[in-house]
Amino acid sequence: MCRRPGSVPLAAQSPRPSPWRCPAGPGCVPRLPRGGGSSARPPLLQPVGMASRPRSSPCLFWKRILCIFFLPCILSGFSPRVKHKKNLLSGKAQPQLSQYRFIWSHLTPLELRNRSMGLQTESRVGSNPYFTLEGHKFLIFGGSIHYFRVPREYWRDRLLKLKACGFNTVTTYVPWNLHEPERGRFDFSGNLDLEAFVLTAAEIGLWVILRPGPYICSEIDLGGLPSRLLQDPQVNLRTTDKGFVEAVDKYFDHLISRVVHLQALLKRGIVELLLTSDNVDDVLKGYIKGVLATINMKKFRKDAFQHLYKVQRDKPIMIMEYWVGWFDTWGSKHEVKDAGDVKNTVSEFIKFEISFNVYMFHGGTNFGFINGAINFVKHAGVVTSYAVPLPPLPELTPKAVYPSTRSSHYLPLWDVLQYLDEPVMSKMPVSMENLPINNGNGQSYGLVLYETPICSGGQLHAHVRDVAQVFLNETTIGILDDSIRNLKIPEVKECQLLRILVENQGRVNFSWKIQNQQKGLTGPVTINNISLEGFTIYSLEMKMSFFKRLRYVPWRPVPNSYSGPAFYRATLRAGSSPKDTFLRLLNWNYGFVFINGRNLGRYWIIGPQETLYLPGAWLHPEDNEIILFEKIKSGSVIETTDQPVL
């Protein structure tokens, strides 16, 4: 959904590219690997980047995202056989609908396990260019589902729904920041088991377009880049800077080794062809000679192809991202697209034999702190979920409404500090990313609490990202954010503890502002222009280990009302067979919900999202622990509903 000047997805035939040199190298186009064996292992298609530039111009507008294609199998009968009419681009014969359909039931992994030609393009006199699979003409009907935004237990359900809608391909990004949370420590387990997702798609009968990054946009924190890359301000992200390229190389060495047996990237064993992906008006800037150019669009327009036609006449048209919706940000209006517009646009794609990928088919949920943000005028974080109701076939995942519950105990944040990891002692404030924790990788998500003693009041000045609550001891003084940097501190009779609680509301995932997405206090803190020194800094990452610790500490009974940041504990009784549900926190204000230690994401009274998705697969039979971290003021009732509320 990112309005990116150029990205990198699907592919077709082009001359065999030169060896991959850096993440700003050429793009990607698919060719299925040569088969063998009896398994239905999905073939991988190839990555993309951008053309190399002189060292004096370190690619400061990387136009593409790397991508790899897996194409395990195509549905039979998904595309109409055609007659011909005038081409909307070139005036050549152009297909139009008839009553017949292509029969592609034989184009499956099992049938093509000994394939030798793979995905290619052809262009013949008297017809439009088209894709071929093992010599057979076909269209790519893709839909995007991000495995890391869907509980693993529901991958099959979402993929079956994709197939039931007539799609033959699933597209997904690969988030670097989740797969390598610390340098050299990789996580491809559980919900991040990429190979299992690809093989599940193959088993169901879906081809896979894999987009491995390193930058993916995707409405995820920092566009999928690890926040530790912000530790050195001299390293320009998404460029050919040595520090960035070396980090990408190490990550790709590991990532590609996991998928190369499915197929992979030139330097590391990928033999596929290349492509680029740009918005319709930017294809002239992003196009690379000899590489398939694809485009992104919101709505079908015949004039949308005029720039594409200037650079590419002999290749089939591919819409890499057809945006059927848009993400929401907190405090904004819920984005909705007219279903009639989608139907009309898809009908035009099919009529003109245009391959396309729907972005998104299923948006999923930004569990935890992974949401991205925008900052065109003002910083705004992406909401926790941006999915619309799923189609009715196959059967919808059962939902349930459970009895309402209330918090029974609470712990003010100040009581919890003793149960956090050892704080960092620093003369000056340190940004979240540069905290000397997590084996030198800093802190990626969550909140940071800065404490320092003061003995006088005055004009407080601080640069915070993204929002900070300011306290004297436990008394709230006010708020700081990217537009409010000054706050009046009342005079004090004796020295008190100045506390600044800063929340990362999501790093920008698009635009060159990603270069400056350090979170926390990002400069000196002054009172009356005098710098404060001697900070105690607490990291509030709120990992599973932290909540396990809280189970063994004494909690207080909940008062009628409490103002300030605190943790609230309640019990959700899910019965003997837990099902999906949605939490509704009507009289709570702002915070995060944790179920059995899992972070469901952010809630915020300003909307537009009013419920939080709770997967039944994450619930235990009978009793489940709910912990709310409420930043503003306590609420009471926690309700559930069987429908999302937006």
N, C-alpha and C positions, 0 to 999 in steps of 0.2 A: 504494500500500500504506500510505499515511500515515493514521494515525487522526486525520484533520483534522476540526475541527468543521464546516467547510463548505468546499467547493471549487467548481469551476465547469466543468463539462463540457457534455454534449450538450444539444440543444434542440428546441423545437417552437414552435407558434404563440403569439404574445402580441401585444398592441397595439404599434404601432411605438413604440420607446422614444425618450426625449428624447436630445439630443446627449450624447455621452460627455464627461464633464468631468474625471475623474481616475481613477487605477487603483483607487480605492475606489468607483467608480460602479457602475451596474447590471450585471446579468449577461448571459447570452447564450443565444439560441435560434436554430435554423437556418431559413433559407429559401433555397432554391437560387436563384442569380442567373439573370437572364434570359440565354438562350443566344444563339448566333449563331456563324457560322463552322463550319468542318468539323473542328476539332481536338477531341480528347476531354479538353480541359483541365478539371481538376476544379474545381467550384464551392467557394467557401469559406463556412463558416458562422461564426457570430459570437461575440465575446468576452463575458466576464462578470466582474463584480467584486462589490462589495457596496454597499448603499445609502449615500448620503452622510450624514455625521453633522455636528453642529455643530462649529465649530473648537475649542471647549473640550473636545471629546471626540474626539481624532484617530484614531478607528477602531482602537483598540488591540487589537481582535480581528477582523482582516480575515477574514471567514468564507469567502471564495471565491477561486478562482484564475481568471484570465481564460482564455477558451477560444474557439477558432474552429473552425467545421466546414467541412471539404471533403467533398463527397459525390460522387465521380466515378462510381460504378456499383454496382448491386446484383446479387447472384447470383440466378439463376432457381431456383425450387423449393426455397428453403431453409426455408420455414416451412409447417407443416401448415394446410390449410383446416379450419375448425372448425364444430362445432355449439355450442349455448349451454347454459351452466349458471350457477348463482348466482355473482355477482361476489363475490370475497373481500373487497372493500371496502364496496360500496354495496348489494349485494343485487340489482343489475341483472343482466340476462342476461350470462353470461360464457362465452366460447368453451371448448370442449374438443376433444380430438383426434378426427379421423376419418381415413379412408384417403386423402383428397385433399390436394393441396398447392397453394399459391399458385403461379401461373406468372408470374414477373416477368422473363423473359428480355428483354422489350422495354424494361425500365427501365435502360438503359445510357446512358453519356454520348453516344454516337453517336446513339442514338434520341431522346435528350432535349436535343439541342444547341439546339433552339429553345424550350426550356421557358419557361414564364411564371409558373407557380404555385409550384414548388419544394416544400420540406419544410414541412408544416403539420400541425395536429392537427384532428381533427373529433370531435364528440360528438353522437350521434343518439339519439333515444328508442328504447329497446328493445335497445341495444347498448352495449358499453363504448367509452370514448374510444379513439382510435387515431391513429397517424401516417399521413399520406398523402404520397406523392411524385408530383407532377404529377397529383394527384387519385386515385392508386391506393393502396390500403391496403397497408402493409408494416410489418415489424418490423425494428429495428436489432439486428444481431448483431455486436458489436464486440470486438476484441482489441487490447491495447496492446503496441506494439513501439516502443522509443525508438531512432531512427536514430543518435543519437550514441553508443549503446552497442553498435552492430553495425558491423563493417567495411563500408564502402560496397559492396565487391565482393560482399557477401552479403545486401544488402537484398532483392534479387529472390528469393533462395532463401527467406528468412524470410517474405516476403509471400506467396509461392506456397504455403508450408506453412499459413499462416493461411487462405488461400482454400480449400485442400484440406480443411481441417477444417470447412468449411461457413459460415465467417464472411463477412460482406459489407462490413465496415468495419474500418479500422485506426485506432487512436488513438495519438497521440504528443504528448509535451511539447516545448517549445522552450526550451532552457537559455540564459538571458541571459548567465550568466557565461562560457560558452564562445563565444557569438557576438559578445560585445563585451569581449574580454580587457583592453582599455584604453579609456579614454574616447574615443569618436569613432573608434576603430579596430575595424572589423567583420570578421568571418570567417564567410563562408558558402561556403567552398570544401571540396573533398575530402569528408571524412566529415561535414562540417557543411552540406552543400549541401541545404538544406531543400526548395527547389523541386524538385530532382531526385528527392528521396524521394517527394514528393507525386505528381509526374508518373509515377513508376514504379508507384505504387499504382494510379493511374488506368489506366495501360496494362494492368495485370494484371486490373483489374476490381474494385477495392476503393474504396469511399467512404473518406474520411479525416475524422476528427475531430481538429482541431489545437488544442492547448491552449497558447497562447503566453505564459502567465505574466502579470505579471513573476515572481511567486513560483510555483514548481511543486512544492515538496516533493520527491517523486520519488527519495528516497534519494540525492540529489546534494548536494555541498558547499554549505552555506548555503541549501538549497532552490532552487538555481539563481540566487540573487542574487549579483552581483559582490562580492567581499570588500572592494573599495575603499569600498563604502558604509559600512563599519565605521570608516573613518578619522575621521569626525566623530561622537563619542559623543552629540551632541545631536540627531542625526537618528534618529527612530524608524522602523525598517523596517516595511513593510507597513501604513503609516498614511497619512493625508493630510498629513503634514509636508511643507512646501514643498520641502525638499532631496530627499526621496525621490520626490515627484511629478514634480519637474523632471527627475530622472534617468530616470524611467520614460518621460516624454514624449519625451525625446530618443531613447531606445532604440526606442520604438514608432514614432516618425516614420520611422525607418529600416526596422525589421522589417516593418511593415504595408505600406510601399511595395513590398516584395518580393513580397507575397502578394495585394495588392489586386486584381491582374488575375485571381487565382483566386477572389477575393472577400475582404471585410475588415471593419474596426472603425469604428463610427459616425462618430466625429470625423474619421477618415482615409479614409472611403469605404466602410465596411462597412454593409450594409443588412439584416443578418440579425436574427432575433428572439433573445430572451434566455432564459437558464436559470440556476439555482443548483444546487449539489450539496452535500449534507450527509449526515453519518451519520444513521441512522434516528432516533436520540433527539434530534437537534439541528435537525431540519428546522423546528421552530416558531421557533427563533432565527434561522435563516439564510434563511427564506423571504422573498421580496420580492413584493409584490402585483403581479399582472399579468405575472409571469415564471414560466416552467415550473420547477417544483421537481423535482429528481431526487435519489435517495438512494444511499448506499453500504452494502454489507453483506457479511458473511462467509458467511452461510448463509440459505436461504429459510425464513422464518417468516411465517405469515399475520398475526400480530400486529405484525410489523415495519412495517406500512403504516398503522397507526392514526393516527400523528401526521401523516403525509402526507395522509391523507384529511381531516383537520381543516382543512387549508389549501387543498386542491386536489381537487375532485371531477370536474371536467370535462376533465381532461387525461389522456393515456395514462401508464402507469407506465414509468419508465426507471430502471434500475439503472446509474448511471454508473460505479461501480467495484464489480464483483463480485470479491472477493479470493479467488483460487484458490490462493494461497500466501502466503508472507511472506519478507522478507529475513532474512539471518543477520548477526550481529555477531561479531567476533573473540572467541574463547574461549567462545562459547555453543553450545548444541545446535543441530544442523541442523534447520531448520523444514521439516516435510513435512505436506501435506494429503492426506487420504484421497481417492483417485480416485472411490470410490463416492459420497462426499458431493458431489463436483463434479457427477457424472452426475445424481444425484437433484435437486440444486438447479436445474441447467440444464433438466431435464425439467419441473420445476414452472414455471419461467419461461415455457417454450414453451407449456405447457398453459394458463396463464392469460394468454397473449398479452402478456408483459412483455418490452420491449426491454432489452438489457443489454450491458455492456462488460466483458470479462474483463481483470482487472488482476493479473498480467501474463500475456500469451500467451507472450512470450519475454522473459525478464529481461535478457539480454545481459550485458555486462561493464563494470565501472567501470575502463576503461583509465586509466593515469596516476594522478593524485592526486585524481580527481573524486569519490570516494566521500563520502557523507554520514555522519551519526552520530546517535546518540540520547544523551540525558542525563537520564533520569528519576530514576535513583538515582546512577549513575556513568556517566561518558563511555564510550561504546563505538562504535568505528568500524564501518561497514558493510563486509562482505567484498568481495573484488574481483569475483566473479561470483556471481549468485544465479539461474542458469538451471537448469532440469531438462532431461533429454534430450528432443530434438525428436521430433515424430511421424514415423512411417515414410513418409508420403507427402507430397510427392513424394520422390525418392531423397534420402537423407541426404548431406550434404556429406562427401566421402571424408576419412577420418582416416588418420594414419600413425604408426608408431613408428620413431623414428630411433635410431641408435647412441648409447649413453650417451657423455657427454663430461665432462671435468674442466677446471677452471680451470688455465690454464698460467701466467698472470701476475697480479700484483695491484699496487695502489697504495693505501697507507694514506691515509685522508682528509687527514692533515696534509701529505702530499706534493702533494696536488691543489690546495690552497688557492691556490697561485701561478697556477693556470690558470683560476681563477674570475674573474668580473668584478670590477672594483675594489671593495674593501670600503667600507662606510659607517663613518665615524668619528663617534662620538657621545659626549657627556658621560655620558648616561644610556641605559639600554636602550630600544630602540624596538621596538614590535610589528611583526610581519611586514607587516601591511597598511599601516603608516605609514612603512616604509622609503622613502627618496627615490630610488626606482628605477622603471624601466619608465614613464618619462615622467610621473612623479607618481602612478602608479596603485598603487604598492606591490607587494608579493609576494602572490600568491594561494595557491600550493600549495608543498609540499615541506618543506624543513628550513631552519633558520637557525642559524648558529654564532656565539656571542658570546664574545669573548675580552677579558680584562682582567688586568693584573698584580696579584698580591697578595704581601705580604711577611710575612703571619702567618696562622695557622690560626684555627679557632674554629667557631662555629655559623653555617652558611650558611643564609640564608632568601631564598626567591624564589618568585614566582607564575609558573608556567609553564602553557602550553597547547600541546600536550596531554601530552607526555612529554619529559623531558630526561635526557640522559646528561651527567654532570659529570666533568671530567678536571682533573688537575694536569699540565700539559704533555701527555704522551701516556698518563698512567696513569689508569685508571678509578677514580673515587672512589665513585660511587653514582648513584642514580636519583631524579629529582623528577617529580611529576605533580600532577594536580589535588587529590589527597588527601595527598600527601607534599610538604611545602613546606620542610622543614628537613633539613639534612645536616651531619654533623660533618666538618670539613676538618682534616686532621692538621696539626700544627705543621710549619713549613718552616724550614730553616736559611738559605735565601737566597730572594730573590724568585722566584716562579714564575708561569707563565701559567695562570690559571683559565679553563677552556673549558667552555661550556655549549651542548650541541648539542640544539636543540629541534625536535621533529617535529610538524607538523600532521597529526593522524590523521583528519581530516575534520570539517568544521563541521556542527553540528547542523542538520538540514534540516526540523525540525518543532518546534513549541512556541515560546513567547516567549523561550526561551533563545537564539534566533538573534540577539537584540539584542546579546548579549555574547559573540561568538565570535571576538574578536581572538586571534591565535595568536602564539606565541613567548614572550618575556618580557614580561609585561603590567604590570610595576611595578618599583620599585627592587629591587636586589639588595644584601643586607647581610651582613656578617660581624660577629657580636657587636653587632648593631644599628647598625653604622656603614655608611652607604651607600657602595658601590663606584662609582667613576667612571672615565671614560676607556675606552670600549668600542670594539673593532674588530668590525664585524658583517659576516659573509659570508652572502650569499644562495645557497642551494643549491636552485635551481628545477629543475635537471637537465633543461634543454631540449635539443633536438636539437643546437643549436649547441655546447653544452658537450661532448657526446660526439664531435662532429667534431674538436674541439680535442684531445681525449684520444688520438686516433689518431696524433698526431704527437709524443707525449711518451714518454720511456723508462719502461717498466714493469719491475717487479722480478719475478724468478722466485718462484713461490708456495712459502712454507715449509711444513713439515709441519702447523703450526698457527699461527694468528694471532688474537689477541683484540683487539677494538676495531673501529671503523668503517673499512671499506675497500671498494675496488672490485676485483672479480675478473673477469678476462676469459677467455672460452672460445670455442670454435668449434663450431657445430652444422652438421653436414653433412646437407643435405636432399635431395640427389640432383638429378636434372634436372627433376623435376616436383613441387615442394613441395605438401604438403597440410596441412590442419589437424592440430594435435597438442596435447597438454597437457604442460606441464613439471611434473616432480615433483622437489622439492628435499628429499630425505629427511633428510639430516644437516646441513642449513642451519638457521638459527634465525629470523632476522627481517630483512626488507629488501625490496628492489624489484628487478625484472628488466627489463632493457632489451634489445630485440632489434633490431639495426641502428638503434639510437638511439630506437626507439619504446618507450614505457613501458607494459609489460604490467600493472603494478599491484603490489600488496603481497602478500607471502607471510609466513606467521607459523606457527611450529611449534605454537602452541596450538590451531589449527583454528578452526572445523570444516572450512574449505576446505583441501584438501591438494594441489591442482594448479592451475596457471595456464593459462588458455586462450591458445593461440598460433595466430592465424589463418594459414593457409597463404598467404593473399594478402599477408602482410607478410614472407614469406620470399623470399630470393633463391635461384635455382638454385645447387646446390652449397653453398659456404661462407657461413655467417651468423655475425655477431658477437653473442655474448651477453655482457652485462656485468651482474653482480650487485652491487648496493650492499648489503652485509651489515653490519648495525649491531653485532652481538654477537661472533660467533666464526666463523671460516672453516669451511666444509664441504668436500666434495670432489666427489662425483658429481652430475651433472645428468642426470636420466633423462627420457624421454618415454613417454607412454602414449596409446592411442587412445580412452580413456574418462576423463571427469572423475571425480575421487575426492573424496567429501565425507564 
